[in-house]
Amino acid sequence: MNSVPSPATPQAIARGAALLRAGRLVAFPTETVYGLGADATNDRAVAAIFAA
């Protein structure tokens, strides 16, 4: 598991973007819950959301 520190610094955002480009999932805080993100153009990444 990889972790990206909070707060959302430019370095943390770049790390999250790199993880998404690599087909990895990224969890991120919203106002009420955590979201789970993936590259929507990557079929394996999208499938990983449903497997998580």
mmCIF file of the N, C-alpha and C atoms, coordinates in Angstrom:
data_MODEL
# 
_entry.id   MODEL 
# 
loop_
_atom_site.group_PDB 
_atom_site.id 
_atom_site.type_symbol 
_atom_site.label_atom_id 
_atom_site.label_alt_id 
_atom_site.label_comp_id 
_atom_site.label_asym_id 
_atom_site.label_entity_id 
_atom_site.label_seq_id 
_atom_site.pdbx_PDB_ins_code 
_atom_site.Cartn_x 
_atom_site.Cartn_y 
_atom_site.Cartn_z 
_atom_site.occupancy 
_atom_site.B_iso_or_equiv 
_atom_site.pdbx_formal_charge 
_atom_site.auth_seq_id 
_atom_site.auth_comp_id 
_atom_site.auth_asym_id 
_atom_site.auth_atom_id 
_atom_site.pdbx_PDB_model_num 
ATOM 1   N N  . MET A 1 1  ? 0.846   -1.175 0.000   1.00 0.00 ? 1  MET A N  1 
ATOM 2   C CA . MET A 1 1  ? 0.000   0.000  0.000   1.00 0.00 ? 1  MET A CA 1 
ATOM 3   C C  . MET A 1 1  ? 0.888   1.233  0.000   1.00 0.00 ? 1  MET A C  1 
ATOM 4   N N  . ASN A 1 2  ? 0.527   2.181  -0.818  1.00 0.00 ? 2  ASN A N  1 
ATOM 5   C CA . ASN A 1 2  ? 1.215   3.467  -0.853  1.00 0.00 ? 2  ASN A CA 1 
ATOM 6   C C  . ASN A 1 2  ? 0.352   4.486  -0.138  1.00 0.00 ? 2  ASN A C  1 
ATOM 7   N N  . SER A 1 3  ? 0.982   5.459  0.456   1.00 0.00 ? 3  SER A N  1 
ATOM 8   C CA . SER A 1 3  ? 0.216   6.529  1.080   1.00 0.00 ? 3  SER A CA 1 
ATOM 9   C C  . SER A 1 3  ? 0.742   7.867  0.600   1.00 0.00 ? 3  SER A C  1 
ATOM 10  N N  . VAL A 1 4  ? -0.181  8.793  0.474   1.00 0.00 ? 4  VAL A N  1 
ATOM 11  C CA . VAL A 1 4  ? 0.150   10.159 0.089   1.00 0.00 ? 4  VAL A CA 1 
ATOM 12  C C  . VAL A 1 4  ? -0.235  11.034 1.263   1.00 0.00 ? 4  VAL A C  1 
ATOM 13  N N  . PRO A 1 5  ? 0.680   11.824 1.753   1.00 0.00 ? 5  PRO A N  1 
ATOM 14  C CA . PRO A 1 5  ? 0.394   12.606 2.957   1.00 0.00 ? 5  PRO A CA 1 
ATOM 15  C C  . PRO A 1 5  ? -0.627  13.709 2.719   1.00 0.00 ? 5  PRO A C  1 
ATOM 16  N N  . SER A 1 6  ? -1.273  14.091 3.803   1.00 0.00 ? 6  SER A N  1 
ATOM 17  C CA . SER A 1 6  ? -2.125  15.272 3.819   1.00 0.00 ? 6  SER A CA 1 
ATOM 18  C C  . SER A 1 6  ? -1.314  16.375 4.455   1.00 0.00 ? 6  SER A C  1 
ATOM 19  N N  . PRO A 1 7  ? -1.517  17.588 4.200   1.00 0.00 ? 7  PRO A N  1 
ATOM 20  C CA . PRO A 1 7  ? -2.508  18.169 3.308   1.00 0.00 ? 7  PRO A CA 1 
ATOM 21  C C  . PRO A 1 7  ? -2.120  18.019 1.843   1.00 0.00 ? 7  PRO A C  1 
ATOM 22  N N  . ALA A 1 8  ? -2.983  18.516 0.992   1.00 0.00 ? 8  ALA A N  1 
ATOM 23  C CA . ALA A 1 8  ? -2.789  18.367 -0.446  1.00 0.00 ? 8  ALA A CA 1 
ATOM 24  C C  . ALA A 1 8  ? -1.730  19.344 -0.950  1.00 0.00 ? 8  ALA A C  1 
ATOM 25  N N  . THR A 1 9  ? -0.487  19.003 -0.726  1.00 0.00 ? 9  THR A N  1 
ATOM 26  C CA . THR A 1 9  ? 0.619   19.816 -1.225  1.00 0.00 ? 9  THR A CA 1 
ATOM 27  C C  . THR A 1 9  ? 0.835   19.501 -2.702  1.00 0.00 ? 9  THR A C  1 
ATOM 28  N N  . PRO A 1 10 ? 1.524   20.354 -3.430  1.00 0.00 ? 10 PRO A N  1 
ATOM 29  C CA . PRO A 1 10 ? 1.815   20.040 -4.830  1.00 0.00 ? 10 PRO A CA 1 
ATOM 30  C C  . PRO A 1 10 ? 2.526   18.692 -4.988  1.00 0.00 ? 10 PRO A C  1 
ATOM 31  N N  . GLN A 1 11 ? 3.399   18.358 -4.052  1.00 0.00 ? 11 GLN A N  1 
ATOM 32  C CA . GLN A 1 11 ? 4.105   17.079 -4.127  1.00 0.00 ? 11 GLN A CA 1 
ATOM 33  C C  . GLN A 1 11 ? 3.144   15.911 -3.911  1.00 0.00 ? 11 GLN A C  1 
ATOM 34  N N  . ALA A 1 12 ? 2.222   16.050 -2.972  1.00 0.00 ? 12 ALA A N  1 
ATOM 35  C CA . ALA A 1 12 ? 1.247   14.989 -2.708  1.00 0.00 ? 12 ALA A CA 1 
ATOM 36  C C  . ALA A 1 12 ? 0.311   14.804 -3.895  1.00 0.00 ? 12 ALA A C  1 
ATOM 37  N N  . ILE A 1 13 ? -0.098  15.901 -4.510  1.00 0.00 ? 13 ILE A N  1 
ATOM 38  C CA . ILE A 1 13 ? -0.967  15.823 -5.682  1.00 0.00 ? 13 ILE A CA 1 
ATOM 39  C C  . ILE A 1 13 ? -0.230  15.157 -6.837  1.00 0.00 ? 13 ILE A C  1 
ATOM 40  N N  . ALA A 1 14 ? 1.032   15.497 -7.025  1.00 0.00 ? 14 ALA A N  1 
ATOM 41  C CA . ALA A 1 14 ? 1.834   14.867 -8.080  1.00 0.00 ? 14 ALA A CA 1 
ATOM 42  C C  . ALA A 1 14 ? 1.974   13.374 -7.827  1.00 0.00 ? 14 ALA A C  1 
ATOM 43  N N  . ARG A 1 15 ? 2.154   12.975 -6.568  1.00 0.00 ? 15 ARG A N  1 
ATOM 44  C CA . ARG A 1 15 ? 2.272   11.550 -6.232  1.00 0.00 ? 15 ARG A CA 1 
ATOM 45  C C  . ARG A 1 15 ? 0.962   10.824 -6.517  1.00 0.00 ? 15 ARG A C  1 
ATOM 46  N N  . GLY A 1 16 ? -0.157  11.431 -6.146  1.00 0.00 ? 16 GLY A N  1 
ATOM 47  C CA . GLY A 1 16 ? -1.461  10.833 -6.436  1.00 0.00 ? 16 GLY A CA 1 
ATOM 48  C C  . GLY A 1 16 ? -1.689  10.688 -7.927  1.00 0.00 ? 16 GLY A C  1 
ATOM 49  N N  . ALA A 1 17 ? -1.317  11.701 -8.695  1.00 0.00 ? 17 ALA A N  1 
ATOM 50  C CA . ALA A 1 17 ? -1.461  11.637 -10.149 1.00 0.00 ? 17 ALA A CA 1 
ATOM 51  C C  . ALA A 1 17 ? -0.589  10.533 -10.734 1.00 0.00 ? 17 ALA A C  1 
ATOM 52  N N  . ALA A 1 18 ? 0.619   10.381 -10.214 1.00 0.00 ? 18 ALA A N  1 
ATOM 53  C CA . ALA A 1 18 ? 1.512   9.318  -10.692 1.00 0.00 ? 18 ALA A CA 1 
ATOM 54  C C  . ALA A 1 18 ? 0.919   7.945  -10.393 1.00 0.00 ? 18 ALA A C  1 
ATOM 55  N N  . LEU A 1 19 ? 0.327   7.784  -9.217  1.00 0.00 ? 19 LEU A N  1 
ATOM 56  C CA . LEU A 1 19 ? -0.308  6.511  -8.877  1.00 0.00 ? 19 LEU A CA 1 
ATOM 57  C C  . LEU A 1 19 ? -1.468  6.214  -9.823  1.00 0.00 ? 19 LEU A C  1 
ATOM 58  N N  . LEU A 1 20 ? -2.273  7.215  -10.127 1.00 0.00 ? 20 LEU A N  1 
ATOM 59  C CA . LEU A 1 20 ? -3.386  7.024  -11.057 1.00 0.00 ? 20 LEU A CA 1 
ATOM 60  C C  . LEU A 1 20 ? -2.884  6.650  -12.447 1.00 0.00 ? 20 LEU A C  1 
ATOM 61  N N  . ARG A 1 21 ? -1.846  7.334  -12.914 1.00 0.00 ? 21 ARG A N  1 
ATOM 62  C CA . ARG A 1 21 ? -1.278  7.006  -14.231 1.00 0.00 ? 21 ARG A CA 1 
ATOM 63  C C  . ARG A 1 21 ? -0.744  5.583  -14.277 1.00 0.00 ? 21 ARG A C  1 
ATOM 64  N N  . ALA A 1 22 ? -0.288  5.083  -13.134 1.00 0.00 ? 22 ALA A N  1 
ATOM 65  C CA . ALA A 1 22 ? 0.255   3.722  -13.052 1.00 0.00 ? 22 ALA A CA 1 
ATOM 66  C C  . ALA A 1 22 ? -0.850  2.677  -12.877 1.00 0.00 ? 22 ALA A C  1 
ATOM 67  N N  . GLY A 1 23 ? -2.102  3.107  -12.892 1.00 0.00 ? 23 GLY A N  1 
ATOM 68  C CA . GLY A 1 23 ? -3.209  2.165  -12.761 1.00 0.00 ? 23 GLY A CA 1 
ATOM 69  C C  . GLY A 1 23 ? -3.567  1.811  -11.334 1.00 0.00 ? 23 GLY A C  1 
ATOM 70  N N  . ARG A 1 24 ? -3.048  2.564  -10.388 1.00 0.00 ? 24 ARG A N  1 
ATOM 71  C CA . ARG A 1 24 ? -3.310  2.304  -8.968  1.00 0.00 ? 24 ARG A CA 1 
ATOM 72  C C  . ARG A 1 24 ? -4.561  3.056  -8.526  1.00 0.00 ? 24 ARG A C  1 
ATOM 73  N N  . LEU A 1 25 ? -5.083  2.685  -7.380  1.00 0.00 ? 25 LEU A N  1 
ATOM 74  C CA . LEU A 1 25 ? -6.218  3.376  -6.779  1.00 0.00 ? 25 LEU A CA 1 
ATOM 75  C C  . LEU A 1 25 ? -5.709  4.434  -5.817  1.00 0.00 ? 25 LEU A C  1 
ATOM 76  N N  . VAL A 1 26 ? -6.500  5.486  -5.650  1.00 0.00 ? 26 VAL A N  1 
ATOM 77  C CA . VAL A 1 26 ? -6.151  6.570  -4.737  1.00 0.00 ? 26 VAL A CA 1 
ATOM 78  C C  . VAL A 1 26 ? -7.366  6.861  -3.861  1.00 0.00 ? 26 VAL A C  1 
ATOM 79  N N  . ALA A 1 27 ? -7.163  6.867  -2.558  1.00 0.00 ? 27 ALA A N  1 
ATOM 80  C CA . ALA A 1 27 ? -8.216  7.263  -1.614  1.00 0.00 ? 27 ALA A CA 1 
ATOM 81  C C  . ALA A 1 27 ? -7.984  8.721  -1.252  1.00 0.00 ? 27 ALA A C  1 
ATOM 82  N N  . PHE A 1 28 ? -9.078  9.467  -1.161  1.00 0.00 ? 28 PHE A N  1 
ATOM 83  C CA . PHE A 1 28 ? -8.952  10.891 -0.864  1.00 0.00 ? 28 PHE A CA 1 
ATOM 84  C C  . PHE A 1 28 ? -10.128 11.342 -0.006  1.00 0.00 ? 28 PHE A C  1 
ATOM 85  N N  . PRO A 1 29 ? -9.890  12.303 0.883   1.00 0.00 ? 29 PRO A N  1 
ATOM 86  C CA . PRO A 1 29 ? -10.977 12.774 1.747   1.00 0.00 ? 29 PRO A CA 1 
ATOM 87  C C  . PRO A 1 29 ? -11.910 13.717 0.997   1.00 0.00 ? 29 PRO A C  1 
ATOM 88  N N  . THR A 1 30 ? -13.197 13.613 1.335   1.00 0.00 ? 30 THR A N  1 
ATOM 89  C CA . THR A 1 30 ? -14.187 14.581 0.872   1.00 0.00 ? 30 THR A CA 1 
ATOM 90  C C  . THR A 1 30 ? -14.762 15.243 2.124   1.00 0.00 ? 30 THR A C  1 
ATOM 91  N N  . GLU A 1 31 ? -15.822 16.003 1.973   1.00 0.00 ? 31 GLU A N  1 
ATOM 92  C CA . GLU A 1 31 ? -16.399 16.677 3.139   1.00 0.00 ? 31 GLU A CA 1 
ATOM 93  C C  . GLU A 1 31 ? -17.002 15.701 4.142   1.00 0.00 ? 31 GLU A C  1 
ATOM 94  N N  . THR A 1 32 ? -17.455 14.533 3.676   1.00 0.00 ? 32 THR A N  1 
ATOM 95  C CA . THR A 1 32 ? -18.151 13.616 4.585   1.00 0.00 ? 32 THR A CA 1 
ATOM 96  C C  . THR A 1 32 ? -17.517 12.234 4.702   1.00 0.00 ? 32 THR A C  1 
ATOM 97  N N  . VAL A 1 33 ? -16.954 11.713 3.630   1.00 0.00 ? 33 VAL A N  1 
ATOM 98  C CA . VAL A 1 33 ? -16.372 10.364 3.625   1.00 0.00 ? 33 VAL A CA 1 
ATOM 99  C C  . VAL A 1 33 ? -15.104 10.382 2.784   1.00 0.00 ? 33 VAL A C  1 
ATOM 100 N N  . TYR A 1 34 ? -14.445 9.257  2.703   1.00 0.00 ? 34 TYR A N  1 
ATOM 101 C CA . TYR A 1 34 ? -13.310 9.134  1.793   1.00 0.00 ? 34 TYR A CA 1 
ATOM 102 C C  . TYR A 1 34 ? -13.802 8.630  0.447   1.00 0.00 ? 34 TYR A C  1 
ATOM 103 N N  . GLY A 1 35 ? -13.214 9.148  -0.628  1.00 0.00 ? 35 GLY A N  1 
ATOM 104 C CA . GLY A 1 35 ? -13.517 8.681  -1.967  1.00 0.00 ? 35 GLY A CA 1 
ATOM 105 C C  . GLY A 1 35 ? -12.435 7.736  -2.437  1.00 0.00 ? 35 GLY A C  1 
ATOM 106 N N  . LEU A 1 36 ? -12.751 6.927  -3.424  1.00 0.00 ? 36 LEU A N  1 
ATOM 107 C CA . LEU A 1 36 ? -11.793 6.012  -4.020  1.00 0.00 ? 36 LEU A CA 1 
ATOM 108 C C  . LEU A 1 36 ? -11.743 6.328  -5.500  1.00 0.00 ? 36 LEU A C  1 
ATOM 109 N N  . GLY A 1 37 ? -10.567 6.685  -6.002  1.00 0.00 ? 37 GLY A N  1 
ATOM 110 C CA . GLY A 1 37 ? -10.440 7.098  -7.383  1.00 0.00 ? 37 GLY A CA 1 
ATOM 111 C C  . GLY A 1 37 ? -9.529  6.193  -8.185  1.00 0.00 ? 37 GLY A C  1 
ATOM 112 N N  . ALA A 1 38 ? -9.794  6.164  -9.490  1.00 0.00 ? 38 ALA A N  1 
ATOM 113 C CA . ALA A 1 38 ? -8.983  5.403  -10.434 1.00 0.00 ? 38 ALA A CA 1 
ATOM 114 C C  . ALA A 1 38 ? -9.051  6.099  -11.780 1.00 0.00 ? 38 ALA A C  1 
ATOM 115 N N  . ASP A 1 39 ? -8.152  5.735  -12.670 1.00 0.00 ? 39 ASP A N  1 
ATOM 116 C CA . ASP A 1 39 ? -8.176  6.239  -14.042 1.00 0.00 ? 39 ASP A CA 1 
ATOM 117 C C  . ASP A 1 39 ? -9.340  5.569  -14.765 1.00 0.00 ? 39 ASP A C  1 
ATOM 118 N N  . ALA A 1 40 ? -10.365 6.322  -15.101 1.00 0.00 ? 40 ALA A N  1 
ATOM 119 C CA . ALA A 1 40 ? -11.564 5.764  -15.727 1.00 0.00 ? 40 ALA A CA 1 
ATOM 120 C C  . ALA A 1 40 ? -11.299 5.188  -17.110 1.00 0.00 ? 40 ALA A C  1 
ATOM 121 N N  . THR A 1 41 ? -10.172 5.521  -17.724 1.00 0.00 ? 41 THR A N  1 
ATOM 122 C CA . THR A 1 41 ? -9.842  4.968  -19.043 1.00 0.00 ? 41 THR A CA 1 
ATOM 123 C C  . THR A 1 41 ? -9.035  3.679  -18.942 1.00 0.00 ? 41 THR A C  1 
ATOM 124 N N  . ASN A 1 42 ? -8.745  3.240  -17.724 1.00 0.00 ? 42 ASN A N  1 
ATOM 125 C CA . ASN A 1 42 ? -7.959  2.032  -17.489 1.00 0.00 ? 42 ASN A CA 1 
ATOM 126 C C  . ASN A 1 42 ? -8.895  0.950  -16.946 1.00 0.00 ? 42 ASN A C  1 
ATOM 127 N N  . ASP A 1 43 ? -9.213  -0.035 -17.796 1.00 0.00 ? 43 ASP A N  1 
ATOM 128 C CA . ASP A 1 43 ? -10.166 -1.076 -17.402 1.00 0.00 ? 43 ASP A CA 1 
ATOM 129 C C  . ASP A 1 43 ? -9.734  -1.834 -16.151 1.00 0.00 ? 43 ASP A C  1 
ATOM 130 N N  . ARG A 1 44 ? -8.444  -2.115 -16.020 1.00 0.00 ? 44 ARG A N  1 
ATOM 131 C CA . ARG A 1 44 ? -7.960  -2.843 -14.845 1.00 0.00 ? 44 ARG A CA 1 
ATOM 132 C C  . ARG A 1 44 ? -8.128  -2.009 -13.575 1.00 0.00 ? 44 ARG A C  1 
ATOM 133 N N  . ALA A 1 45 ? -7.873  -0.710 -13.675 1.00 0.00 ? 45 ALA A N  1 
ATOM 134 C CA . ALA A 1 45 ? -8.016  0.164  -12.513 1.00 0.00 ? 45 ALA A CA 1 
ATOM 135 C C  . ALA A 1 45 ? -9.479  0.252  -12.085 1.00 0.00 ? 45 ALA A C  1 
ATOM 136 N N  . VAL A 1 46 ? -10.372 0.354  -13.059 1.00 0.00 ? 46 VAL A N  1 
ATOM 137 C CA . VAL A 1 46 ? -11.803 0.416  -12.740 1.00 0.00 ? 46 VAL A CA 1 
ATOM 138 C C  . VAL A 1 46 ? -12.248 -0.894 -12.091 1.00 0.00 ? 46 VAL A C  1 
ATOM 139 N N  . ALA A 1 47 ? -11.789 -2.018 -12.609 1.00 0.00 ? 47 ALA A N  1 
ATOM 140 C CA . ALA A 1 47 ? -12.129 -3.312 -12.016 1.00 0.00 ? 47 ALA A CA 1 
ATOM 141 C C  . ALA A 1 47 ? -11.594 -3.410 -10.590 1.00 0.00 ? 47 ALA A C  1 
ATOM 142 N N  . ALA A 1 48 ? -10.446 -2.798 -10.338 1.00 0.00 ? 48 ALA A N  1 
ATOM 143 C CA . ALA A 1 48 ? -9.856  -2.836 -8.997  1.00 0.00 ? 48 ALA A CA 1 
ATOM 144 C C  . ALA A 1 48 ? -10.730 -2.111 -7.981  1.00 0.00 ? 48 ALA A C  1 
ATOM 145 N N  . ILE A 1 49 ? -11.464 -1.099 -8.411  1.00 0.00 ? 49 ILE A N  1 
ATOM 146 C CA . ILE A 1 49 ? -12.379 -0.411 -7.493  1.00 0.00 ? 49 ILE A CA 1 
ATOM 147 C C  . ILE A 1 49 ? -13.438 -1.390 -6.998  1.00 0.00 ? 49 ILE A C  1 
ATOM 148 N N  . PHE A 1 50 ? -13.978 -2.193 -7.904  1.00 0.00 ? 50 PHE A N  1 
ATOM 149 C CA . PHE A 1 50 ? -15.024 -3.136 -7.520  1.00 0.00 ? 50 PHE A CA 1 
ATOM 150 C C  . PHE A 1 50 ? -14.467 -4.295 -6.695  1.00 0.00 ? 50 PHE A C  1 
ATOM 151 N N  . ALA A 1 51 ? -13.187 -4.579 -6.845  1.00 0.00 ? 51 ALA A N  1 
ATOM 152 C CA . ALA A 1 51 ? -12.550 -5.641 -6.066  1.00 0.00 ? 51 ALA A CA 1 
ATOM 153 C C  . ALA A 1 51 ? -12.147 -5.160 -4.677  1.00 0.00 ? 51 ALA A C  1 
ATOM 154 N N  . ALA A 1 52 ? -12.019 -3.839 -4.522  1.00 0.00 ? 52 ALA A N  1 
ATOM 155 C CA . ALA A 1 52 ? -11.552 -3.280 -3.235  1.00 0.00 ? 52 ALA A CA 1 
ATOM 156 C C  . ALA A 1 52 ? -12.605 -3.392 -2.161  1.00 0.00 ? 52 ALA A C  1 
# 
